[in-house]
Amino acid sequence: MQVGSQRVSSMVYAKAKELLAAGAIGKLNMVTARWDRNSSIGAWNYTVPLDASTETCDWPRFLGTAPKIPFNAERFFQWRKWKAYGSGVAGDLFVHLFSGTHFITGTNGPTRAMATGGLRFWKDGRDVPDVMLGLFDYSEGFNLSLRVNFVDGGEESEGLIFTGSEGTMEIAGNTVSVSRTPRQKEPGYTVSTFTDAMQKRILEDYRQKYPLSHPEGEPLMGYEKYVAPAGYSDSYDHFKNFFHSVRTRQPVVEDAVFGFRAAGAALLSNLSIERGAVVHWDPDAMKLV
């Protein structure tokens, strides 16, 4: 069995994983990820077939253990909009951002989660938020910030930014780029409000500790970008990897445990909002603590 988070098979995410492990941005301290949308379809208002009825839809099986209500075509075909049938933006979109983050960093998941959000615009009968923000602590020493916004008046977009001690790495579409700003070798000083005499003494002492020197050596790599070939699809590679595993009996690229850890982390957001509190999680045992 292979879980369907296609980014785990993406050549772009594989390159990002390689770059992070090679120390391209130094020690990771923060990941910022977003998934913003600006359309009705993007907000799950999928078109309902004209022949939708109890004759063409297995309504009792669809309801399962959910509250028993009369047939409702919108709930059947636009089920993500209700808590009774789905897990909202966290289960639908946060989970992809978690999958990508976990694959690139090699972590099992967060240890602490807090979230907020609400129904801001799509007040069409749904009961799940259309805006959600989440913050997560990781024992590896970094924080993750997630955002989903179904009311983004700008361009629809998805992306992740990995911030390290020596640079940043950004994934946008089928590209991954690394940007580095060399860290200053001196601590610097702020003496402009001091008297002239005091400034002189401080600067003389400072230059004894940090003498001026002309930069030498090779030019520093400030920016690099990797782009997937035109027409590339990580979904294609995800299917390809699965078929390869079936044929060779080799392990899949994303097994059920990896998928559960991504889904479990995502659902912490819903739990935090419901409780109005911080939620603690053991990502190794995959249990609330």
C-alpha positions as CSV (number, residue, x, y, z in Angstrom):
1,M,0.0,0.0,0.0
2,Q,1.3,3.5,-0.9
3,V,-0.2,6.7,0.4
4,G,-1.1,9.3,-2.2
5,S,1.0,12.3,-1.3
6,Q,2.8,12.8,-4.7
7,R,5.4,15.3,-3.4
8,V,7.2,12.4,-1.7
9,S,8.0,11.2,-5.3
10,S,8.8,14.6,-6.7
11,M,12.3,15.2,-8.1
12,V,12.0,18.8,-6.8
13,Y,11.4,17.6,-3.2
14,A,14.2,15.0,-3.6
15,K,16.6,17.8,-4.6
16,A,15.5,19.9,-1.7
17,K,16.1,17.0,0.7
18,E,19.6,16.5,-0.8
19,L,20.4,20.2,-0.5
20,L,19.2,20.4,3.2
21,A,21.2,17.3,4.1
22,A,24.3,18.7,2.4
23,G,24.1,21.9,4.6
24,A,23.1,24.2,1.8
25,I,21.3,26.5,4.3
26,G,23.1,25.6,7.5
27,K,21.1,24.4,10.5
28,L,17.4,24.5,9.9
29,N,15.3,26.6,12.4
30,M,12.0,27.3,10.6
31,V,9.7,26.1,7.9
32,T,7.0,28.3,6.5
33,A,4.4,26.7,4.2
34,R,1.2,28.0,2.6
35,W,-1.6,26.8,0.3
36,D,-3.8,29.7,-0.8
37,R,-6.8,29.6,-3.1
38,N,-9.1,32.1,-4.8
39,S,-11.9,30.2,-6.5
40,S,-15.2,28.5,-5.8
41,I,-13.9,25.1,-7.1
42,G,-10.8,25.6,-4.9
43,A,-13.1,26.1,-2.0
44,W,-14.7,22.6,-2.7
45,N,-17.8,23.7,-4.5
46,Y,-17.6,20.9,-6.9
47,T,-20.3,20.6,-9.6
48,V,-23.2,18.4,-8.6
49,P,-24.4,16.0,-11.4
50,L,-28.0,16.6,-12.5
51,D,-28.9,13.0,-11.9
52,A,-27.8,12.9,-8.3
53,S,-30.4,11.0,-6.3
54,T,-30.9,8.1,-3.9
55,E,-31.1,6.0,-7.1
56,T,-27.6,6.9,-8.3
57,C,-25.9,7.6,-4.9
58,D,-25.5,5.1,-2.1
59,W,-26.6,7.6,0.6
60,P,-26.7,5.2,3.6
61,R,-23.2,3.9,2.9
62,F,-22.0,7.4,2.4
63,L,-23.4,8.5,5.8
64,G,-21.8,5.6,7.6
65,T,-21.6,6.6,11.3
66,A,-22.4,10.3,10.5
67,P,-25.8,11.7,11.7
68,K,-28.7,10.3,9.6
69,I,-30.2,13.0,7.5
70,P,-32.3,13.1,4.3
71,F,-30.4,12.8,1.0
72,N,-28.5,15.9,0.2
73,A,-26.6,16.0,-3.1
74,E,-24.3,18.9,-2.0
75,R,-23.1,16.9,1.0
76,F,-22.5,13.8,-1.1
77,F,-20.4,15.6,-3.8
78,Q,-19.0,18.5,-1.8
79,W,-18.4,16.5,1.4
80,R,-15.2,18.2,2.4
81,K,-17.3,21.2,3.6
82,W,-18.7,19.4,6.6
83,K,-17.0,18.0,9.7
84,A,-19.3,15.0,9.7
85,Y,-17.6,13.6,6.6
86,G,-14.1,15.1,6.4
87,S,-11.3,16.9,8.2
88,G,-11.5,20.3,6.6
89,V,-8.5,22.2,5.3
90,A,-6.2,20.5,7.8
91,G,-6.9,17.0,6.5
92,D,-7.1,18.0,2.8
93,L,-4.2,20.5,2.5
94,F,-2.1,20.8,5.6
95,V,-1.4,17.0,5.2
96,H,0.4,17.7,1.9
97,L,2.5,20.4,3.4
98,F,3.4,18.1,6.3
99,S,4.2,15.3,3.9
100,G,6.6,17.5,2.0
101,T,8.2,18.9,5.2
102,H,8.6,15.5,6.8
103,F,10.1,14.0,3.6
104,I,12.7,16.7,3.2
105,T,13.7,17.0,6.9
106,G,13.4,13.3,7.7
107,T,11.4,14.0,10.9
108,N,8.6,11.8,12.3
109,G,6.5,14.8,13.1
110,P,5.8,17.6,15.6
111,T,5.7,17.3,19.4
112,R,3.5,20.4,20.1
113,A,0.7,22.0,18.0
114,M,-1.5,25.0,18.2
115,A,-3.9,26.4,15.6
116,T,-6.6,29.0,15.0
117,G,-8.9,30.0,12.1
118,G,-12.5,30.4,11.2
119,L,-15.2,30.6,8.5
120,R,-14.5,34.0,7.0
121,F,-16.1,34.1,3.6
122,W,-17.6,30.8,2.3
123,K,-20.7,30.9,4.5
124,D,-22.7,28.6,2.3
125,G,-23.8,26.1,5.0
126,R,-20.4,24.5,5.5
127,D,-19.1,24.2,9.1
128,V,-15.3,23.9,8.5
129,P,-12.9,26.9,8.5
130,D,-11.9,28.5,5.2
131,V,-8.9,30.1,6.8
132,M,-6.6,28.2,9.2
133,L,-3.2,28.9,10.7
134,G,-1.0,26.3,12.6
135,L,2.2,26.4,14.5
136,F,4.2,23.3,15.4
137,D,7.4,22.5,17.4
138,Y,9.8,19.8,16.3
139,S,12.3,18.0,18.5
140,E,14.9,18.4,15.7
141,G,15.1,22.1,16.6
142,F,12.9,23.8,14.1
143,N,9.4,25.3,14.0
144,L,6.8,24.9,11.3
145,S,4.2,27.5,10.4
146,L,1.3,26.5,8.1
147,R,-1.4,28.5,6.4
148,V,-4.4,27.7,4.3
149,N,-6.5,30.6,3.0
150,F,-9.5,30.0,0.7
151,V,-10.2,33.7,0.6
152,D,-6.9,34.9,-1.0
153,G,-7.7,37.8,-3.3
154,G,-4.3,37.4,-5.0
155,E,-2.9,34.6,-7.1
156,E,-3.5,31.1,-6.0
157,S,-0.3,29.5,-4.8
158,E,1.4,26.8,-2.8
159,G,5.0,26.9,-1.4
160,L,7.4,26.1,1.3
161,I,10.3,28.2,2.7
162,F,13.0,26.4,4.7
163,T,15.1,28.9,6.8
164,G,18.5,28.0,8.1
165,S,21.4,29.6,9.8
166,E,23.2,30.2,6.5
167,G,20.4,30.7,4.0
168,T,16.9,29.9,2.8
169,M,15.5,27.3,0.5
170,E,12.2,27.8,-1.3
171,I,10.0,25.4,-3.2
172,A,7.6,27.0,-5.6
173,G,5.8,24.9,-8.2
174,N,8.4,22.7,-9.9
175,T,11.4,24.7,-8.7
176,V,13.6,24.8,-5.7
177,S,16.0,27.7,-5.1
178,V,18.6,28.4,-2.4
179,S,19.5,31.9,-1.4
180,R,22.5,32.7,0.9
181,T,23.6,35.9,2.5
182,P,27.0,35.5,4.1
183,R,27.0,36.0,7.9
184,Q,29.0,39.0,9.0
185,K,32.3,38.1,10.6
186,E,32.1,41.0,12.9
187,P,29.5,41.7,15.6
188,G,29.2,45.3,14.6
189,Y,28.6,48.4,16.7
190,T,26.0,51.1,17.5
191,V,27.8,54.2,18.8
192,S,26.3,57.1,16.9
193,T,24.6,58.6,20.0
194,F,27.8,58.4,22.1
195,T,30.2,61.3,22.5
196,D,32.9,61.7,19.9
197,A,35.6,60.8,22.5
198,M,33.8,57.7,23.5
199,Q,33.1,56.7,19.9
200,K,36.9,57.0,19.2
201,R,37.9,54.8,22.1
202,I,35.3,52.2,21.3
203,L,36.2,52.0,17.6
204,E,39.9,51.8,18.4
205,D,39.3,48.9,20.7
206,Y,36.9,47.3,18.2
207,R,39.5,47.5,15.3
208,Q,42.1,45.9,17.5
209,K,39.8,42.9,18.0
210,Y,38.5,42.9,14.4
211,P,41.1,44.4,12.1
212,L,40.0,45.4,8.6
213,S,41.0,42.9,5.9
214,H,40.4,42.7,2.2
215,P,38.1,39.7,1.2
216,E,40.0,36.9,-0.5
217,G,39.3,33.5,-2.1
218,E,36.5,32.3,-4.4
219,P,33.3,34.3,-4.8
220,L,30.5,33.0,-2.6
221,M,27.5,31.2,-4.0
222,G,24.7,33.6,-3.3
223,Y,21.8,32.0,-5.3
224,E,21.1,28.8,-7.1
225,K,17.9,27.4,-8.7
226,Y,16.8,24.0,-9.9
227,V,13.9,23.6,-12.3
228,A,12.1,20.4,-13.2
229,P,11.8,19.7,-17.0
230,A,8.8,21.1,-18.9
231,G,5.8,18.9,-18.5
232,Y,7.1,17.2,-15.3
233,S,4.4,15.7,-13.0
234,D,5.2,14.4,-9.5
235,S,1.8,12.5,-9.7
236,Y,3.2,10.5,-12.7
237,D,6.3,9.7,-10.7
238,H,4.2,8.7,-7.7
239,F,2.3,6.2,-9.8
240,K,5.5,5.0,-11.4
241,N,7.1,4.3,-8.0
242,F,4.0,2.4,-6.8
243,F,3.9,0.2,-9.9
244,H,7.7,-0.4,-9.6
245,S,7.1,-1.5,-6.0
246,V,4.3,-3.9,-7.0
247,R,6.5,-5.5,-9.7
248,T,9.7,-5.8,-7.7
249,R,8.2,-6.2,-4.2
250,Q,10.4,-3.4,-3.0
251,P,9.2,-1.0,-0.3
252,V,6.9,1.8,-1.5
253,V,8.1,5.4,-1.3
254,E,5.4,6.4,1.2
255,D,4.1,3.7,3.4
256,A,1.1,3.8,5.7
257,V,3.2,4.8,8.8
258,F,4.6,7.9,7.0
259,G,1.1,8.7,5.8
260,F,-0.4,8.3,9.3
261,R,2.3,10.6,10.8
262,A,1.5,13.3,8.3
263,A,-2.3,12.9,8.8
264,G,-2.0,12.7,12.5
265,A,0.1,15.9,12.6
266,A,-2.5,17.7,10.4
267,L,-5.4,16.6,12.6
268,L,-3.7,18.1,15.7
269,S,-4.7,21.5,14.2
270,N,-8.4,20.6,14.3
271,L,-8.0,19.3,17.8
272,S,-6.3,22.4,18.9
273,I,-9.1,24.6,17.6
274,E,-11.8,22.4,19.2
275,R,-10.1,22.4,22.6
276,G,-8.8,26.0,22.4
277,A,-5.5,24.8,23.7
278,V,-2.0,23.6,22.8
279,V,-2.0,19.9,21.9
280,H,1.0,17.6,22.6
281,W,1.9,14.6,20.4
282,D,4.4,11.8,20.4
283,P,5.4,11.5,16.7
284,D,7.4,8.3,17.3
285,A,4.6,6.4,19.2
286,M,2.0,8.3,17.1
287,K,-0.1,9.1,20.2
288,L,-1.5,12.2,22.0
289,V,0.3,12.9,25.3
